[in-house]
Amino acid sequence: MKENETIVEMITRFTDIVNGLEALGKTYKEFEKVMKILRSLPSKWHTKVTAIQEAKNLIKLPMEELIGSLMTYEINLTKKLQEGEDKKKKSIALKATTKEEEDVEEEKPSEED
């Protein structure tokens, strides 16, 4: 998977490659395609890949189910990143003063005195 590439774009590119290879006589089983996709995902997807490998029987896992699962995870990742950015933007800094500081400022002679 390329940097800043969505799952849909990656799957489209993968399908084009597989179809080209099939035209040349090289075919892959569904299981092999699933494994190639899982191996091609970047490190930030490692937790999802592990979860899929642990929870599913990869030999019987259809490509459509894998793609749906990856698309759902991608949506959740995007939401979390946006929430993190929103929290950073909403930070407000206020200057706090105490009563003593205000009194000291009032006691200082002004330039007019």
C-alpha positions as CSV (number, residue, x, y, z in Angstrom):
1,M,0.0,0.0,0.0
2,K,1.3,3.4,-0.9
3,E,1.5,6.4,1.4
4,N,-1.8,8.3,1.5
5,E,-3.6,5.7,-0.5
6,T,-7.0,4.5,0.5
7,I,-8.1,0.9,0.7
8,V,-10.3,1.3,-2.3
9,E,-7.4,2.7,-4.4
10,M,-5.1,-0.1,-3.2
11,I,-7.7,-2.8,-4.0
12,T,-8.3,-1.4,-7.4
13,R,-4.5,-1.4,-8.1
14,F,-4.2,-4.9,-6.7
15,T,-7.1,-6.2,-8.9
16,D,-5.5,-4.6,-12.0
17,I,-2.3,-6.4,-11.3
18,V,-3.9,-9.8,-10.6
19,N,-6.1,-9.5,-13.7
20,G,-3.0,-8.7,-15.8
21,L,-1.2,-11.7,-14.4
22,E,-4.2,-13.9,-15.1
23,A,-4.1,-12.8,-18.7
24,L,-0.5,-14.0,-18.8
25,G,-1.5,-17.4,-17.3
26,K,-0.6,-16.9,-13.6
27,T,-3.6,-17.4,-11.3
28,Y,-3.9,-17.0,-7.6
29,K,-6.3,-18.7,-5.1
30,E,-8.5,-16.6,-3.0
31,F,-6.4,-17.4,0.1
32,E,-3.2,-16.2,-1.6
33,K,-4.9,-12.9,-2.6
34,V,-6.0,-12.4,1.0
35,M,-2.5,-13.0,2.3
36,K,-0.9,-10.7,-0.2
37,I,-3.2,-7.9,0.7
38,L,-2.7,-8.4,4.5
39,R,1.1,-8.4,3.9
40,S,1.0,-5.2,1.9
41,L,-0.6,-3.1,4.6
42,P,1.6,-0.5,6.4
43,S,2.6,-0.8,10.0
44,K,-0.2,1.4,11.3
45,W,-2.6,-1.4,10.2
46,H,-0.7,-4.1,12.2
47,T,-3.3,-4.3,14.9
48,K,-6.1,-4.9,12.4
49,V,-4.1,-7.4,10.4
50,T,-3.4,-9.3,13.7
51,A,-7.1,-9.2,14.6
52,I,-8.1,-10.6,11.3
53,Q,-5.5,-13.3,11.4
54,E,-6.6,-14.4,14.9
55,A,-10.4,-14.2,14.4
56,K,-10.9,-15.4,10.9
57,N,-10.1,-18.6,9.0
58,L,-8.0,-17.0,6.3
59,I,-8.4,-20.0,4.0
60,K,-12.1,-19.5,3.8
61,L,-12.2,-15.7,4.1
62,P,-13.7,-14.1,1.0
63,M,-12.0,-11.1,-0.5
64,E,-15.3,-9.1,-0.2
65,E,-15.4,-9.6,3.6
66,L,-11.7,-8.7,4.0
67,I,-12.2,-5.5,1.9
68,G,-15.3,-4.5,3.9
69,S,-13.4,-5.1,7.2
70,L,-10.5,-3.0,6.0
71,M,-12.7,-0.2,4.8
72,T,-14.5,0.0,8.1
73,Y,-11.2,0.1,9.9
74,E,-10.0,2.9,7.6
75,I,-13.1,5.0,8.4
76,N,-12.5,4.6,12.1
77,L,-8.8,5.5,11.7
78,T,-9.8,8.6,9.8
79,K,-12.3,9.6,12.5
80,K,-9.8,9.2,15.3
81,L,-7.2,11.3,13.4
82,Q,-9.8,14.1,12.8
83,E,-10.9,14.1,16.5
84,G,-7.3,14.4,17.5
85,E,-6.8,17.4,15.2
86,D,-10.0,19.0,16.4
87,K,-8.9,18.8,20.0
88,K,-5.6,20.5,19.1
89,K,-7.5,23.3,17.4
90,K,-9.9,23.9,20.3
91,S,-7.1,24.7,22.8
92,I,-7.5,28.1,24.4
93,A,-4.9,29.8,26.6
94,L,-6.1,32.4,29.1
95,K,-3.9,34.7,31.2
96,A,-4.7,34.3,34.9
97,T,-4.1,37.1,37.4
98,T,-4.5,37.2,41.2
99,K,-6.0,39.9,43.2
100,E,-2.6,40.8,44.6
101,E,-1.2,41.4,41.2
102,E,-4.1,43.7,40.3
103,D,-3.6,45.7,43.6
104,V,0.2,46.1,42.8
105,E,-0.6,47.4,39.4
106,E,-3.1,50.0,40.8
107,E,-0.5,51.3,43.3
108,K,2.1,52.0,40.7
109,P,2.3,55.7,39.9
110,S,1.1,56.4,36.4
111,E,3.0,58.4,33.9
112,E,0.6,61.3,34.5
113,D,1.6,61.6,38.2
